[in-house]
Amino acid sequence: MARPPAYVCTACGAAHRKWAGRCDACGGWNTIVEEGAATAPGPRARGRALPLSDLASAEPDPPRTVSGMGELDRVLGGGLVPGSAVLLGGDPGIGKSTLLLQAVARFAGAGLSCLYVSGEEATAQVRLRAARLGLTAAPVRLAAATALGDVLATLEAERPGLAVIDSIQTMWSDAVDSAPGSVAQLRQAAHDLVGFAKRRGTAVVLVGHVTKDGQIAGPRVVEHMVDCVLYFEGERGHAFRILRAVKNRFGPADEIGVFEMTGAGLAEVPNPSALFLAERDRPAPGSVVFAGIEGTRPLLVEIQALVAPGPPGSPRRSVVGWDSGRLAMILAVLEARCGIPFAGLDVYLNVAGGLRIGEPAADLAVVAALLSAREDAALPPDTVVFGEIGLSGALRPVSQTENRLKEARKLGFTQAIVPSRSGASMTDGSAEGDLRLRRMPDLATMVGEIFGAG
């Protein structure tokens, strides 16, 4: 007997008895949609006892296939694991299909049998892109299909080492009574494809569309099913593209790979710090270099600020590449703890190169950029800044200080402004190689010493 259709939130996957304008679980508006009717479950099958092991049992590391694209292999945790399921999301036109076609060609060249299934383009269009990228000689087999049953039958017959499904939203199953792209269809397609990957040892890469908020469209349960969730990020006006791992069961999360979009496709950027700072040739007010960490990689990036008188009323706060809520907190701390108001001033903050920074270690660099722009006083060009700011104005130490300083020293920086507790062996004015450290206990001290105010 068929049960009545349920309603599911497309943002968090929570089930509801009836439709509502707002999801009680995640608070999202207009995210609840009707899920197709499902048949009642049959009698429960008798299970069997599972083999058990203890925590001391050792398991060998999973074998990996290396593509030769260093940035991609880094994000995957060292290569592609057989039987793994990878979900790749990104804005339309950002270069997901280009990245995957180049990656599939590399994996095929490394001896892996590869199958590329396109649900959005004909095989002729895929061949045109391959010709543009110079990949026509790669031993990659193509197919264009949207019927999930046909795709699974082909995978069972071919048994490839790697299968790319572009995209998961175009797949539909006749076992689910709902439209293609619906929550039920996405869940069914992801379940069947991930199940095939685990059963046959085929690595499966699923391409996912994103919502206007930048999240992969569909229920979050799809992200829980897969082993690795990657986001391909970048601004349309910038040539740089960032491949970021937000979940990885076979490697570190928050790892990034940096690519540059060229006429011949995506080119790897093995030293992104030097590339992000390539345009920074002279000191300028509002420009500060931040020593950050993305995954396991230290990365130097320029933070730019502009402070200008605004019209009467609410001043403007515009942020690109950072959290706008964090900026509001920083401005409040500057006014409450240092007596430096920004009322009546428009504030613009930008992370150069199209990179998005999420770690709180950028707080001190943002403060330095804001004060440099407000006072029209440029910091020395050989200075890097990092540190977290508390609501009391105290500066907190951040993780991987040594790696940040090592990257700065490698690129020729001679001075670093850091929190006072960033390493027990570090003292004010001490030198780490060619790098001089200036330790600051709190925000007021930093403002007074660097900008002569506070």
Summary of the structure (lengths in Angstrom):
residues: 454
radius of gyration: 25.5
end to end distance: 73.6
largest distance: 77.6
contacts: 1470
relative contact order: 0.09
helix: 28%
strand: 28%
